[in-house]
Each structure stands twice: as C-alpha cells, then as structure tokens.
Amino acid sequence: MNAKTEGPPRRLLHNPWIVLVLSLLTVGAFSVYWHYRANQRLRSWGEEVRPALSALAISWGALIFIPWLLSCATTAGRVAHAARTRGLSEPNIGVALLLLPVWGYAAYLQRYINRIAAAPV
C-alpha cells in the first residue's frame, strides 16, 4: 500500500512539521517511532538497515550516547545515499546532527524522505 491509500495517521508522518511537533509533545518518544519507520522505508528502497536495531540504539542507546549518535548519523547517511542514487539533492549530515538536541533532526530528514518517495526510481 502507498501513503495515498492509507488512513490519516500514516499521512501525518509525511509532514515534517507534524514530525517535529509530535516529537516535542511526546518528549522524544515519537522520534523513536519515526526513526524505526524511516529506517523501514529506507530498507524498502534497498538500503542495508535493521530498523529495530536502529530504534533500539536511539532509545536505550541514548543512555550511553555513542550508539544513539552513530544510529542518527548512519540514518542521515542512508537518506543521503538514497537521495544521491535518485539524482536528488541530499541532506547535509552535519546540519542533521546539529538539529538532534531540538528534535529537528527527524523533521529535517523527513523533508528529504518525502522528496525521495516522490521521485521516480
């Protein structure tokens, strides 16, 4: 199924502002869910990723900090690679990582995920 035929809750994930607001309102819990779904989508586009492990790294791995940071950086890198392979502009990984403390990371990458999803393969 694609996002156009599914119900409204799925479509909420496609709006970067909704991603940011939900991440802030849930004090980051939505970010973990978003991270899982984004990595699932990247895997469906051929990227080598284990979504559950990535989500685990940004939730419990945040206690150690290094797994959290590595998971966020590699997800941004996967989004950049997916954009590059489709001939699109790619996100700046440095900007994505600078936005981590304010949960803007997910909203920033969601903009690029939307572009990748809309691009012809």
Contacts in CASP RR format, 6 or more apart in sequence:
PFRMAT RR
TARGET T0000
AUTHOR 0000-0000-0000
METHOD contacts of the structure
MODEL  1
MNAKTEGPPRRLLHNPWIVLVLSLLTVGAFSVYWHYRANQRLRSWGEEVR
PALSALAISWGALIFIPWLLSCATTAGRVAHAARTRGLSEPNIGVALLLL
PVWGYAAYLQRYINRIAAAPV
3 10 0 8 1.000
3 11 0 8 1.000
3 14 0 8 1.000
3 117 0 8 1.000
12 18 0 8 1.000
12 22 0 8 1.000
13 19 0 8 1.000
13 34 0 8 1.000
13 37 0 8 1.000
13 110 0 8 1.000
14 110 0 8 1.000
14 114 0 8 1.000
14 117 0 8 1.000
15 110 0 8 1.000
16 106 0 8 1.000
16 107 0 8 1.000
16 108 0 8 1.000
16 110 0 8 1.000
16 111 0 8 1.000
16 114 0 8 1.000
17 107 0 8 1.000
19 30 0 8 1.000
19 34 0 8 1.000
19 106 0 8 1.000
19 107 0 8 1.000
19 110 0 8 1.000
20 103 0 8 1.000
20 104 0 8 1.000
20 106 0 8 1.000
20 107 0 8 1.000
22 30 0 8 1.000
22 34 0 8 1.000
23 30 0 8 1.000
23 31 0 8 1.000
23 34 0 8 1.000
23 103 0 8 1.000
23 104 0 8 1.000
23 106 0 8 1.000
23 107 0 8 1.000
24 103 0 8 1.000
28 103 0 8 1.000
31 58 0 8 1.000
31 103 0 8 1.000
31 105 0 8 1.000
31 106 0 8 1.000
32 55 0 8 1.000
32 58 0 8 1.000
32 59 0 8 1.000
33 55 0 8 1.000
34 106 0 8 1.000
34 110 0 8 1.000
35 54 0 8 1.000
35 55 0 8 1.000
35 58 0 8 1.000
35 71 0 8 1.000
35 72 0 8 1.000
35 75 0 8 1.000
35 106 0 8 1.000
36 51 0 8 1.000
36 52 0 8 1.000
36 54 0 8 1.000
36 55 0 8 1.000
37 51 0 8 1.000
38 75 0 8 1.000
38 79 0 8 1.000
38 106 0 8 1.000
38 109 0 8 1.000
38 110 0 8 1.000
38 113 0 8 1.000
39 49 0 8 1.000
39 50 0 8 1.000
39 51 0 8 1.000
39 54 0 8 1.000
39 55 0 8 1.000
39 75 0 8 1.000
39 78 0 8 1.000
40 51 0 8 1.000
41 113 0 8 1.000
41 117 0 8 1.000
42 49 0 8 1.000
42 75 0 8 1.000
42 78 0 8 1.000
42 79 0 8 1.000
42 82 0 8 1.000
42 113 0 8 1.000
43 49 0 8 1.000
43 50 0 8 1.000
43 51 0 8 1.000
45 82 0 8 1.000
45 116 0 8 1.000
46 82 0 8 1.000
47 78 0 8 1.000
47 81 0 8 1.000
47 82 0 8 1.000
49 75 0 8 1.000
49 78 0 8 1.000
54 71 0 8 1.000
54 74 0 8 1.000
54 75 0 8 1.000
57 67 0 8 1.000
57 68 0 8 1.000
57 70 0 8 1.000
57 71 0 8 1.000
58 67 0 8 1.000
58 68 0 8 1.000
58 71 0 8 1.000
58 72 0 8 1.000
61 67 0 8 1.000
61 68 0 8 1.000
61 71 0 8 1.000
62 68 0 8 1.000
69 97 0 8 1.000
69 100 0 8 1.000
72 96 0 8 1.000
72 97 0 8 1.000
72 100 0 8 1.000
72 105 0 8 1.000
73 93 0 8 1.000
73 97 0 8 1.000
75 109 0 8 1.000
76 91 0 8 1.000
76 93 0 8 1.000
76 94 0 8 1.000
76 96 0 8 1.000
76 97 0 8 1.000
76 105 0 8 1.000
76 109 0 8 1.000
77 91 0 8 1.000
77 93 0 8 1.000
79 90 0 8 1.000
79 91 0 8 1.000
79 109 0 8 1.000
79 112 0 8 1.000
79 113 0 8 1.000
79 116 0 8 1.000
80 90 0 8 1.000
80 91 0 8 1.000
80 93 0 8 1.000
80 112 0 8 1.000
81 90 0 8 1.000
82 116 0 8 1.000
83 89 0 8 1.000
83 90 0 8 1.000
83 91 0 8 1.000
83 112 0 8 1.000
83 115 0 8 1.000
83 116 0 8 1.000
84 90 0 8 1.000
86 116 0 8 1.000
86 119 0 8 1.000
86 120 0 8 1.000
86 121 0 8 1.000
87 119 0 8 1.000
88 112 0 8 1.000
88 115 0 8 1.000
88 116 0 8 1.000
88 119 0 8 1.000
89 112 0 8 1.000
89 115 0 8 1.000
90 112 0 8 1.000
91 108 0 8 1.000
91 109 0 8 1.000
91 111 0 8 1.000
91 112 0 8 1.000
95 108 0 8 1.000
96 105 0 8 1.000
96 108 0 8 1.000
96 109 0 8 1.000
97 105 0 8 1.000
99 105 0 8 1.000
99 107 0 8 1.000
99 108 0 8 1.000
END
